[in-house]
Amino acid sequence: MVKKLLGDAVREERLRRNLSQNSLAEQAKISLRTVSDIENYIGNPQLETLYALATYLHISIDAIFSNQKTNPDSTMQQIIAELNSCPEEQKQLALSTLRGLLDGFKNLS
């Protein structure tokens, strides 16, 4: 069950990004065979491999293992992943900018 959930999540996000298996493997710095095995439900990736894929694709590992669909929250997960890679000062600036944008959207209504 977990292999299917992982394989489907990786394939779905790879296709959403218009990546080939080879491109994903190169970008995540893992082997093409590993990507193929995971997507075909026969892979049993090591923790380092799983982390590399989840980090590159912005996939929530806990959502995969708890069988929660991440589609409704995929944008939020991408935002969080981007913010996690920023220093605190940039996070605060992004938050202020986001608040300004949201206020602007409210005023358009």
N, C-alpha and C positions, 0 to 999 in steps of 0.2 A: 504493500500500500504506500509506504513512504517513498519507495523508488519511483512509483508512478507519479506521485504528487511532485516530487523533485523534478523528474524528467519533463513533466508537463509545464511546470513553472519556468524552467530554463528555456524550453522550446518556445513557449509563448512570448517570453520577454525577448528572446533572440530575434524572433520573427517580427515582433513589434518594432524593434530597432533596425530592421532590414539587414541583419547580419547573417553571413553564412556561418556554418559551424567552424570553418577554418578561421574566419575573422574573429569570432568569439574566442577561440582557443588562443590565438595570438594576443589579443587584447588582455585576456585574463591570465595570460602566461601559464597555460596548461596545455596538455596535449589534445590534438584533434580526436584521438581515439577516446579520451576521457569524456569529451563533450558528446560524442556519438553514443558511447555506452550509457551515459546518464539519460540522454533523450530516448534511448531505446529500452530503458528500465532495467538494464543489466549492470549499470555502474554502481559501485559502492565506494564513493569518493572519500579520500582522506579528509580530515578536518581542514587542512590547509587549502585543499582544492575547493571544498565547499565554501570556505570563507572567501577565496578569490573570486569565485563565480557570483556569490551573493553580493559582494562588495561592488564588483564591476556592473552587474545588472540591477543593482538596487532592489534585490529580492529579500524580503523578510524571512529569515530562516524559521523563526518560531511560527509564522503564519503557515509555512509549508508543512511543518511537522504537526501542527494542530488542525490541519485540514481546513483552514480558513481561506476563503477566496480573497486575494489581495487586489483584484481589479478595481473595486470602488475606491480603495485607498492608495492605488499605485502612484498617483500624483503626489499625495502627501508623503509617501515613502521616499519619493525622489527628492522632494524639497528637504526632508529631514536629512537624507544622505548628503546632499549638497552642503547643507548648513553644518553638519558634523565635521566636514573637512575644513571649515573656516575658523580663524581665530575669533575669540569672543567679541572683539571690537567690530568685526565684519558681521557677526551674527546680530549684534544690536542695530547696526546700520540696516541690515536686511529687514529686520523686524519693523523698524521705523518706516522704511520704504513700503513694505507690505501694508502697514496700517494706513498710510497715505493713499495707496492704490484702492484699498477697500472703501475708504471714506469717499473717494472720487466716484467709485461705482455706485455707492448709495445715493450720491447727489445726482447721478444721471437718471435715476428712476423717477 
